[in-house]
Structures are given as structure tokens and as C-alpha cells.
Amino acid sequence: MLNNSFIKMQTRRNFLNNILLGSLGAGLTTSFTACAVESGIKKTSIQLPIIEEVDICILGGSCTGVFAGVRAARLGATVAIIEKQNAFGGVATSSLVNIWHSLYDTEAKQQIIAGLTSEVIDRLSLRDAVNVSPNPSSAYTFNSQELKIELDELVLDAGIHPYLHTLFSEPCLDEEGKLIGVIIDNKSGRGIIKAKYFIDATGDGDLCYRLGLNSYTFDLLQPPTTCAHFEGWNFKEFDSLLKQHAAEFNIPDGFVWGAMLPNTNVYMLAGTRVYKADCSIADNLTKAEIEGRRQIRAIMDMLRKYGSKENMPGLVALPSYIGIRETRHIKCLYQISDEDAMYGKHFDDAIANGSYRLDIHHQDKPGLTFRYLDGSEVYVRPGFPDQRGRWRKEMDVDPTFYQIPLRSIIPLKYDNLMVAGRMLDAAIIAYSGIRVMVNMNQVGEAAGVTSYIALQQNKKIKDVSSLEVRAELKKGGSIII
């Protein structure tokens, strides 16, 4: 019996749901479930077919989400991954960001990251699809298209049920308010995937947000970037022209970097900035996508007008999704403070390590400020001399890496829910470093392992022993310190 406080769906909705049953076809369960869905200020009750029931459902198929699923599935859980794009990999593939940072500490002496990140690097190297560099900021440059295929194989080999081209719509609650499923939409229609545990790896915390969990954003969000692939790229010429002519073409003053795709003549450029865009807001996301592409065209127009005519680069690919650095964060059991990261605090429940510098993407001025664990900092602006200084006094011993605790990915509410990815709970400067992909990859693995242990022990996520999580992660190839 549905809760009487729920508002019944309109006749037209019921009619459409009846059509849905026919469109979904054979092979689905004949069971139905009632979903209590918060929608604005009203509650609605709906009945939809159950598409599948699994142990763990993951929303978001970035490397973070995939790694969560693979670790859980390899331990024996049944797993489904819901991804709105046509491929897995998130920023690394759909956004064309083909760089992973160093797996070592800041002194390049101690390896601090392994697990599935190392495994994927090794797998890509078998196809000459990854280059290794001593530069910690671009230690591994890979072919994003090869990575798409590699992630397909990882998912299928682990026995995960993948759902591509599939949109998460709403959470599904039982009459006691427990999260029991998610409503999805795809080519086969609309239905419910039920699960015992859920991992929100959407980047924007979409599941958590639609559940009404506490979230927050910073006044100065790190701006998104539209990357692009070019043939015949001349970075030296571009850098010179950008300083002279960027204003003429309304190219924002920011920061520019890039990398060659292994064994190709294709260059990935990250040279755009869309300021004041919170891409968790639909209109902002739309405007950011269009503005990012406009900036790519402006770069090409600048090169056509002022660049070398005999060596004109060609634009060969744009991303299917703008590269988003930051939107909303979900309040969890613990917020990583700026001091935690800047001073390399170690945690008893640490599940990830990182050494990437803290890079502050300013919205109130051009360029970036890089803060390092040795206390130094550099303000960098393309075309201008670097400004060097210190953010703290020298210490006898500098930290060489920072850590991410398990508590920072466990939301305050819902006992069977975790977050994995850039929506984790962290202060603004701490987040600027821990957000990068090699760190989030580890967070995904930890979420998968934690959910599996909770499943096996029939426990609430928050009651799972971090000691057991760390031990299982280490057993599966992660570096636990």
C-alpha cells in the first residue's frame, strides 16, 4: 500500500508507464516496486518495472566508478554501472584529458599509488598506448580512445552489468525512507535497478543531491576546461600568439597545458577556461559547453590570422563532455581540511595517497597558484614570468604526500550509500590537489571494497571497520600506508 501522503501520478503518467511495460520487452522481472521520490516540494508515488537487482549499483562510469565496480565484482559482488555517455572513463576519455600524475611521493622515492591505476597503465603499455615521463605532473600520457576500450574489457572481465547511454533519473525509497533503487531511462524505456548498496560516482553527487543530502559549493569554483585534439600543433608559436592576441579573440587569460597522444601526431590542448560556471546547474552546463567550443574556434581563428600559414594546425576532435574540475561537495563524516593536505596529515583510516601539488584555479584573477608540500608556491600566468614565494616557513622535514580518509566519502545520511569522486568532503585548498584522477581512482577502489565488506557483513557503511577496508585494499594491490 502506498503512503497516503504521496500525490498520485496524473492519468497521463500512468498511461505512459503502461506503454513502458510493452516497450521494455521480455526478460525483465514482473515485480513492481513503489518509489517515494522527492521532486521539488511535492512527493509522488510511481510504479515501474524492476530491470535488475544487484548487490551494488554504481552511478557514473568514470575511472573512479569503474574501479569501484571492478574491485567489488572481483571480490564476488554483483554490480551494475550506470553511465550517461557512450563509453567509460569520464574526464580521461569523454573529456580527452589524457594525463595521469605521478604514482610516487614528491621526492620520487616512494611509490604511494598502485592498484587498478597501475594495472591499467600496464595494460595500455602492451598496446603502446601510454608514455612515461619523469615530470610528476604528466608522468603518464595515454591514448584516451585506447583507454575507452581497456575499460570496456575491465568491466566485462569482472562480470559487471554495464548500462551505457543510460540516465539516472531519481532515487527510489521504500515506505520507511530507505534507499532501495534508482530510476533509470535509456533506449529500452524507464525502470528501476534495485540494489543493497549504492555508490554515487556521478561527479556532481547527483544521487546524493536528489536524496536531499547536505551539500555545498565554494564561491570560487575551479573553472571547467574544454580540451581539444590538434594535428601539427606548435606550442611555442601558440604561446607567443596567445600573449599578443588573446584579447582580440576574447580568449580568457588563464593557464595552458597539454600532451601528445602516444605514437600519434595528435596533441591534446587544455587551453580554455569557462569562468563562473557551476556545471551542476543545467543552464550553466549548457552555456559552458558552448563557450568552451567557442574558445577553441577563437584559438583556431587566432592561428589562422597570425600563425604560420605553412604549418597551420588542424582541429581533429572535440570532447563529448567538458572537463569539469569542481561542482558541489557532499557533507560526509569528515571534511579534509586545508591543513590536512598542506601538511600531509596521515589518517588511521586512510584509503588513498596523493602527491599532486595544490593548484588553485583563480576566478578573480588570471593564472594559477601552485602550492607544494615543501612550503614553496608559484604563481603562473601564460606569457609572464613566474612569481615564486612561500606559503609557509621552512620545516626540518617536509611531508612528501597527503592522504584521503575513508570518512570523507561516507555521507551523513543513508546507511547503504557512499560517494566516490570529486564530490567528496574537502576544504577548498585541500580539494585543489586531491581532486586529480590518480587520487580519485583510489577513492573509487575504496568505495567498492567498503561496499562489498558491508554487503558481506550486513552492516551499515559507517560501521564497516576501516582496518578491514585497508587490509582488503592492500590484498587487492593497493598501496596502504
N, C-alpha and C positions, 0 to 999 in steps of 0.2 A: 504494500500500500504506500503510495507517495505521500510525503508530508503535505498536509493541507495548506501550509503557509506558502508553498510553491505556487507560482502563477502558471496555469495551464497554457500550453502552446496553442497558437492560433490554428484554426482548421487547415489553413494552407500549409503550415509546417507539418501537421500530421499527414496531409496528403503527400507531401514531398518525401516524408520518411517511408511511407508505404511504397512509393516508387523506388526508393533506395533499395528496399529489400529485394526487388527484382533485379536491379542493376548490379548488385554485389555478386550475384551468381551462386553456384553450388560450391560446396566445400567449406562454408562458414558454419559456425555453430548456430543452432537455432535458439540459443538462450538470449535473453534480453536483460538489460540492467537499467535501473533508474539512476539518472545523474542529476545531482544538485549542482547547478552551475551558477556561480556569481557572475552577473552581467550588468555592470553599471550599478544601479541602485535597486535592481529587482532580481528576484530569483526565479528561475524557470526549471521545469521538470521535463525531461525528454526521455524517450526510449529509442535506443539504437541497437543494431546487431553487434554482437561481440565478434570482432575479426580474429582475435588471437588472445590467448592467455599465456603469459611468460612469467619467469621469476623476476627478471629485471628489465625495465623499459628505459631506454636512454633517448632523450630528446636532443638532437643535434649530432651530426656526424662529422664534426671536425676531427683532427687527430686526437684531441682530448676525449671526445665522445667515443671514437673508435677504440682508443686504447683502454678506456674504461670497460667497454664491452668485451674486448678480447681477453683482458685479464680475468673478468668474471666468467666468461664462457670456457676458458681453458681450465678453470677450477671446477666446472661442471654445471654452472647455472644455464638456464635457457634465457636467451637475451634477444630483444628486438631493438633496432636502432632506427629512429625516425629522422629523416633528413630532407629538407625542402629543396635542396639543389639536386643536380643530376649525378653528382659524384661526392665521395667523401673527401675530407681533408681541410675543409673550411678555408681559413686565410691562406694556408700553404698551397692550396690548389685553386679554389674558385677565385681567390683574390690575387693570385700569381706571386705571392711573397715567398720566394724560393730560397730563403736563408734560415738556417738554424744556428744558434750561437754555440759557444764552446761548451763542452761537457766537463771541463776542468775548472779548478778554482782560479782565482785572479792571478796566481803565480804560475799557472800551467804546470803544477807539480802533482796535484792530487785530483784524480778523476772523481767527480761528485755526482754525475748523472750517467745512467746506463739504461737498463730496462728495454722497453719497446722502442725508445728513441734510437738506441744503439742498434737494435735488431733491424729496424727499417733502414738505417744508414748502410748496414752491411748488405741488406737485400738489394738496395739501389746500386751499390757498388758493383754487384755482379752484372749489371747491365750498363756499366759506365755512365750512370745517371746521377752521380754525385762527385763533387770535387772537395778536397780537404785543404784548408788554409790555416797557417799559424795565427791569422788575425782572429782574436776571440769574438769579434762582432760579426764575422762572416766565416766562421770555422767550417761550415758545411753549406755549400750551394748545390742545389739539386734541380732536376728537371721536374717541374710541377705536374706535367702530364704523365710522366712515368710514375710519380707518387700516387696519382689517382688510381692507376691500375694495381699498384702494390697494395694499397689499402683495400681495394676490392678483394684481392686474394687473401689478405689477413682476415677480413670479415667472414668470407666464405669458408676458409680453412678452420676457423674457430666454431663454425656451426651456428653463427648468428643469423637471425632473420632480418635482412635489410629492407627498409622501406625508403626508396628514393622518390623524388618528386612528390613528397608527402608532407602536408602541412599539419602541424599541431594546432588545434582549434581551442579546446577548453579542457580543464581538468574535470574529472568525474569523481564525485564523492558519494559515499553511501549515506544513509539516513543519520548516522552518528557523526558525520563530518570527516570520515576517514578517506584519504586518497586511495582510490581503488583502480583508477584507469585514466586514460586520456582519450579525448575525441580527436580523430584524425580525418583529413579529407585528402583523397587522391583520385586518380582516374577511375577507380572502381566504385567510388562513392564515399559515403560517410559512415563511420563506425567507431567502435571502441576497442582499444587494446588494453586489456586488464593486466595488472602485474602486482607482485607483492612489494617490490621496491622500485623507486624511480630515481634517475639521475638527470638533473637539468644541466645539459651541456649546450644550451642554445646561445651562449654568449651574452645575451641580454637578460637572462634569467626569466624567460617568458612564462614558464610553468610556475615558478615561484611568484612572479608578479600577478598572474591571474588567479593564484590562490589567495592573494591578498597579504602575502608576507611583507614584512618591513623591508624597504629598500631605500637607497639614497644615491644621489649623484653629486659630483663636485661642481663648483662654479666654473672651474677651468677644466673642461673635459679635454683629454688628448684628442686632437683632430684626426678624422679619418683620412686615408690616402687612397687615391685611385692609381694603381700601378699599371704598367703597360709594357708590352714586348716590342722591341725595335730590332731591325736588321741594320747593320752598318753604323752602329752608334759611335759617336765621337764625344766622349765625356769631356775632354779638355776643351773642345770648341764650345760645347753646350754650356759649360760652367762660365766661360768668358762672356758668351752672349747673354746669358741669364742676368748677370750683373748689370750689363749695359741696357738691356731692352725689356726686362720683365714687366716693368710698369706699363709700357706701351701696350702690352697684350693682356694686361690685368692678370698676371701670374703672381700669386701671393708669395711674399717673401717668407721662406720657411727653412727647410732642410732637405737636401737631396742626397740620395744614395742609390745603389743598385748593384747588380751582379750578372755575369754571363751565365747562361744555361750551359751545363756541361756538354762538351762535344757538339756544340752548335755555334752559329754566328749570331745568336739571338741574345739581346741584352734586356734584362728586366730593370726598368727605371721606376723608382719611387720618388717622384719629384713634385707631387701635388699636395695641397693642403686645403681641406674644407673646414674653415673655422666656424665656431659657434653652432655646431651641428650635433644634436643628440639623436643618434640614429636608432634609438629605441622608440622614437616618435615617428609615425608613418610619414607625415609630410616632410619632416627633416631628412628622413632616409631617401625619399624620392628626390628632393632637391639636392642632396649631397651626391647621389649617383649622377645626376645630370651635370652638376657643377664640376665634378671630378673629370668627366669626359670632356667638358668644355675646356678645362685646363690642359688636357692632353692635346686637344686640337690647337689651343693657343701656343703650346710648345712647338708643335709642328709648323704653325704659321710663322713663328719667330725664326725657325731654322730655314724655312723657305725664303724668307725675306732677307735675312742677314747671313745665313750659313753658306758653307762651301757648296756650290752647285754640282760639282763633280762627285762629291761624296755625301749626297743627301741621304740621311737615314730613312728607312721605311717603317711605318707603323704596321705591325703584323697581328697584334692581338690585344684585346681589352679584357679585363676581368668580368666574370659574370656577377661579381658581388664586390662592392667597395671594401677596402681593407679597414675594418673598424678596430680602433685601439681600446675604446672605453665607452661604456654607456652606464647603465645602472649597476649598483652593487647590492647584494642581498645580505642583510644582517644575519650573522651567524653566531655561534657560541663564543667566538673570539675574533677581534679585529686586529690584524697585524699592524702594529704602529710604525711610524716612520723610523723611530729609533731602533725597533726590532731589525729592520732591514739595513739601515745605515751602519749599525754597529755589529751586524752579523750575529744576532742572538740565536742561540741554539735552544731547541724545544724538546721536551721529553716525548712529545707526540709528533715530531717532525716526519713528514711523508714526502718532502721534496727539498732539493737543494738548488741554489742558483748563484751565478757569479756575474750575470749581465749587469752592466753599470745602470745606475738610476738615471733615466733620461727624461728630463722634464720638458714636455712639448708645450711651449708657451702659447697662450691665446691672446695675451696682452702685449706681446712684442714678437718680432721675428726670431727665428733660430731656435736652438735647443741649448739647455744646460745639462751637461753630463756630470754626475757626481759619482765618485769612485770610493771604494771601501777603504782606500788608503788616506782618505781625507781631502784629496785634491778635487777640483772641479774645473770644467772648461765650458765657456760659453762659445758656441759655434754658430756662425751665420755665413751662408754661402757667399763667397766673393769678398769676405772681410777677414782680417787676422783673428785668430783665436784669442780669447781673453781667458787667461789662466789665473787661478787663485785657489783658496782652500775654504772648505765649508766647516772644517774643524781643525783644531790644533793637532800636531803630530803626536802619535802614541808610540809606546815602546814596541807593541806588537799590534799589527793591523789585522782585522778579520779578512779572510780570503773568500768567504761565501756566506750567504744568508740562507734561512730555512723557512719553509711554509708548514705551519702546524695543521694537523687534521681538524682541529676545532674550527678553523677558518673556512671550512667547506661544509659544515653541518648547520643548516638553518635552525632557528629558534623554535619553529613550529613544524609539525608533521613528522611522525616518528619513522617514516619509511622513505625519506627524501634527502638527497644530497645535491650540492651544486658542484660543478666541475668546469673551470674555465675562468674567464676574465671577470665574471660577476662575483668572485669570491670577496670576502670581507677584508679590506685593506685600506689603510690611510693613503693619502694622495701621493706622497713621495715614495713610500714603500711600494705602492702599486706600480709606479712608473718603471720599476725594474723587474718585479716578479711576474708581470703580465706576459712576458715573451713566451714563444711557443715551446721551447725546450723545458721550461718550468711548468707550463700548463699541461704538457704531455704527462709529466709525473703526477700532477694533481688528478688527471683522468684515471691513471692506473690505480691510484689510492682509492678513488671513489668506487671503482669496480671491485676491488678487493674487499673494501669495507662493507659494501652492499652484500657481497657473497657471504662474508662471515656472519652478518646479521641474519641472512636467509637461513644459513645452516643452524644457527643457534636460536632462531626465532626471537630475535632481540630488536629493540629499538636501535636505530642508528647511533644515537648518542650514548647508548650503553655498551657498545662494542669496545673491547679493550684495544687501545692504541698499540699496546705491546704486541698483541696478536696480529694487528694490521701490519705493523713494521716487519714482523718476522715473516709473514706471508709475502710481503713485497720483496724482501731480500731473497727469499726462497725462489721467487719468480724472476730474479735477475736485476732487481732494482738495487741501487746503492743507498743504503740506510746508514746514517751517521748519527 
